[in-house]
Amino acid sequence: MSASGGTRAIVAALGANLAIAVSKFVAFLFSGSSSMLAEAVHSLADSGNQFLLLLGGKKAQREATPQHPFGYGRERYIYAFLVSIVLFSVGGMFAVYEGYEKIRHPHELENWYWPVGVLVFAIIAEGFSFRTAIRESNELRGKLSWTQFIRRAKAPELPVVLLEDFGALIGLVLALGGVGLALITGDGIWDGIGTLCIGLLLILIALVLAAETKSLLLGEAAGVDDVKKVEAAIVDGNTVTGIIHMRTLHLGPEELLIAAKIAVQHDDTAAEVAHAINAAEARIREAVPIARVIYLEPDIYSEAEAAKGADREATPGGPAPTQPTGH
């Protein structure tokens, strides 16, 4: 996933959220609407989240060090996980508390045209941000559905912005509904109910983001298409006759580690094997440019050893059930 595409979406969302946050705070001061206050804090939290994503992208560009030999690519995952925490605590829990308090102690809205006008403006601004995120994502998701794209994306920025903007638009509609019902009925409890719904929505989105970024932090394998490309690139049909087993791991959104035990002919010389490994690495990098770290271990394929299956003690967590085993 392109880092530049994610950055464009983040900057668009940041600009929209800062403008919206200011307008919502102004509307809250003039109207006393708890929905407006919850939405203002939501937009402020989203702005902070975009700063976190930009900071994570910057820190991830640092060069590898002896202490961190594989670099800092996972910084982007860490900061995306922090976004989910901020969204849950600052956005979701605050809105739930405000909604609960407004339901317990409802009061009439003042200067209703302020929240209504700001909400209409916010829907337009968030729609622009959401449109930018959709356009950048469409360049990368291919034939994947939106759910598949969010679940499979290795770069966290676009899925985060997509979910934030989607949640913001729904939250604005809920806020508009709460304010509208409070004006129609003259009962401020509807404003509180709208605020409570916004909080529950933000908590749900935060939990989805936390689950997805947790998976990336634990370490995800390459996508199915990239795995197929790597497998096809390793085997040359001459010196390298097959793959005994292979593991892949994303060190960052655009950094892939590949470790494989490859089958070679029993009568090949060391020079021939070394040449074949170097050629295989070159083919892998040509087929999958994000393959930055490659370890290929030559071995002699044995049907008898393959029949025994993989050694679970030699593989952290045990072998993946869908991967080929053997020796």
Disulfide bonds with the S-S distance in Angstrom:
none
